[in-house]
Amino acid sequence: MRHLFQFEHRDEPLASPATFSSRLTRNARWAIAVIVVSMLVGMAGYMGFESMGAVDAFANAAMILSGMGPLTPLLTIGGKIFAGLYAIASGLLLFAIAGIILAPVYHRILHRFHVEDQEEPQSAVRKAPARKRKSSR
């Protein structure tokens, strides 16, 4: 995870398409790993608190994680509390996963704009001619 958000410095040239592709792949793998761990936590919670089977626990965890809501009515107080906390965590996790996946894309866009700004020579930037003031006679 140390290299998850390490990109080239602004003084370095834009990364090659192969490097960019490997960054996208690496971040997508991390995002999938986070999703799998979250699904396992959700399944364990539903199996423990609601005594669901593995398939029902998977379906409920997947529905909560995707923002849809549980499929099966919850019967225990512990299950309801778990489902509420799991839903809150899943909502926040959605933004974290999107950030992990899109970080290389955002960085590439911003880095490209920065590289283009630096490539313009200073002499090419002209000052606007001073406007003549109308005399107020």
N, C-alpha and C positions, 0 to 999 in steps of 0.2 A: 504494500500500500504506500510505501515510501515514494515511489515514482508515479503515483496516480495523477498528481497535479504538477509535475515538473515538466516545464516546457522550455523552449529556447528563450533566451533573453532578448530584450528589444533591440540590442545591438547586433544580434546574430541574424543571418538570413532566414527566410521562410523555410520551414521544414519541407522535405521532399514529399511527394504524394505517398510513397511507400511508408515513410515514417508517420505521416498523418494517419494512414490506414491502420498501422499497427497500434497507434494510440487509441483510435476508435475501438478496435478489437479488444485491447486490454481493458478499457473502461467498460465496455459492454460485458466482458467476463466478470468484472467486479460487481456490476449491477445485477447480473444473473445470480451471482453468489449471495448477494444481500437478499434478493427475492427468495431464493431457496431457503436460507436460514429463517427468514420471516415466515415462510409457509410452515416450516417445521415447528417453530414456536407456536403458531396459531393452531396447528393440528394437535400439538401436545396439550395446549390449553383446552381445546374443545373435547379431546379424549379424556382429560383429567377432570374437568369441571362438569361436563355434561354427559359423560360416559358414552360418547358417540363412537361408532366404528371408524376405522381409518378412512374409508371412502367418504362418509358423511362429514368427518372432521376436515378432510381435504377440501370438499366442496364449500363448506362454510368459511374456512380460512381464505380460500381463493376469492370468494365473493366479498368478504370484508376487505381483503387486501386490494381488490380492484375498485373498491368504493361502492359496491352494489348493495351491501347489507346481507345479513344472514339468511339462509334458506329455511332452516329448521327453527321453530319457536324455542326459545331458551326457557328451561324449566327451573334452574337453580339460581339462587342469588349470586353465588360465586361465578357461575357461567355468564350471568348478565353483566357483572362487574368486569370480568375478564373481557367479554366482547366489547364493552364500551372502551376500555383502555386499549385494547388491540385495534379498534377502529381509529382512535385518536392517533396512535403510533403509526398506523398504516397511512393515514392522511399526510402526516409529516414525512413519512418515508417516500411517498410519491414524489415530493419535491427534491428530496435528497438523491433519489435514483435518476431523476431527470437531470439534475446538476452533474452527476457523475458521467452520465452518457454524453451530455452536450458540452462539457467543459472543453474538450479538444476543438470542437466546432467554434465556440465563442472565442477561444484563444486565437485560432487561425484567422478569424475575421478581424479581430482587433489588431493582431500582429501584421496582417496584410496592409491595413490602413496605416499603421505606423511606419512600415517599410516604405510605402508609397510616399508618405510625407517626407521622409528623410532623403529619398532619391531626388527630389526637386532641388536643383542648385539654388543657392541664395540669390544669385543674380537674376534668376528667372522670376523671382517674386518682385513685382514692381509696385511701387507706391502709387496710389491714385493721385492724379494731378490735383493740385489745390484748386478749389473753386474760387472764381472771382466773385467778390461781393458786389452787389448792386449798390450804387451810391444812392444815398437817401436825400438827394437834393430837392 
